[in-house]
Amino acid sequence: MVVKSELKLIKSLQQKKYRNEHGLFVIEGKKAVEELLCSSFKVFKIYVTKDVLPIKNIKNQEVLLPKEMNQISSLKNPNGVVGVFYIPNAAPVDFSDWVLALDDVQDPGNLGTIIRLCDWFGIPSLVCSKNTVDCYNPKVLQATMGSIARVTISYLNLDIFLSEVSVPVYGSFMEGNSVYSEELPKTGVLIMGNEGKGISNKIKKLCDYKITIPRHGKSKTESLNVATATGILMNELRRE
Amino acid sequence: MVVKSELKLIKSLQQKKYRNEHGLFVIEGKKAVEELLCSSFKVFKIYVTKDVLPIKNIKNQEVLLPKEMNQISSLKNPNGVVGVFYIPNAAPVDFSDWVLALDDVQDPGNLGTIIRLCDWFGIPSLVCSKNTVDCYNPKVLQATMGSIARVTISYLNLDIFLSEVSVPVYGSFMEGNSVYSEELPKTGVLIMGNEGKGISNKIKKLCDYKITIPRHGKSKTESLNVATATGILMNELRRE
């Protein structure tokens, strides 16, 4: 049984303010919870329903009735596993490989897809501006499909961060040079901008190179979705 | 004023059954409606609220009160322009360029993003299996951002279509050859599969080449999102 205070705590973690206050976040789904349990994330408590096999080797585990699961889940159709984990401390950015930086990406689905892309392409560090959507937002976590376990994410003051880095800084712009004709180095920072406004002027000034994905045909499409563009550019970074 | 029968008709077009029955679909937003008006799509009627400037050179246009707009719009926050257009007749597939084919893509957001990608990369023809989500679904249209005006979409029996084509057929598989090492021709068909199941066995047998986007690092990510993977592969087709 979930006591009232616990229910209130878990529900409050839907909001960034309370996640930061308690240093905790919620992730749902057996696979995602198991991936976090195998990572460096520290578990606070796991809740499961009887129909889901209990997750092995975990002490802080509570079996709930479906009715109780409905109360703590943020999903319309709860999938039987809710994990509460500690938000990890900030880790250093790994400059031995490409670093991805986001300038105010707002959509949770986009950030989730981008985290999944970092995982696929083996980009170890993701740096987010302070106004980028919170990576512990339930909708972001849902879209990461467990990839958050394998990507180090930092929320930093992006202009201070960029003015201090010693690797080349690449920004994705509509009016940049074709990425096909750039000789991309082995390490650097790649910046992707906000969905509507792109990279802000303040950050633009800190870019050493402006690159773009060439448009083909007589298209009037204004721009590619930021997550799709990130995928294409990461692929370019990783091409042999 | 919208008469009751008209209101009923427009609302019914949220459902595929009624779209096919009436041969009509609804698209919302000034930009998307204007793009369709500049294309070969034929307009049935446009509805606007007074705060939105009426769209020029259109006779079948009706100014509505905000209350009425709320009734016909499928959006929580209607944006003041609703267009009703005729579903065009099936057009022939253009084999003079790459053709994209989808095997049962289910998510409206994914199909919308893929249509936008066809537009960006200048892929003229998109072929969808009969079980792919309907491209006139309001959520698909919302995600296309008007790109549907510039891509020819056909719903066909995919196995019959593929068994009759004379260009090489490429399928995207987890276990395919690295796309980086393939010499891609100037024309062909690229097939992308369902979100959960990938390309079905029936269609797999009709693929001449199986390609994949290489995974980097020690990632456990199961797969890339189908729209992101489509973007990366289209970029590969268009690379000089």
Interface residues (C-beta under 8 A of the other chain):
Chain A: E35 G109 T113 R116 L117 D119 W120 F121 G122 P124 M145 G146 S147 R150 Y180 I213 P214 R215 H216 G217 K218 S219 K220 T221 E222 L224 N225 A227 T228 A229 G231 I232 N235 E236 R238 R239 E240
Chain B: E35 G109 T113 R116 L117 D119 W120 F121 G122 I123 P124 M145 G146 S147 R150 Y180 I213 P214 R215 H216 G217 K218 S219 K220 T221 E222 L224 N225 A227 T228 A229 G231 I232 N235 E236 R238 R239 E240
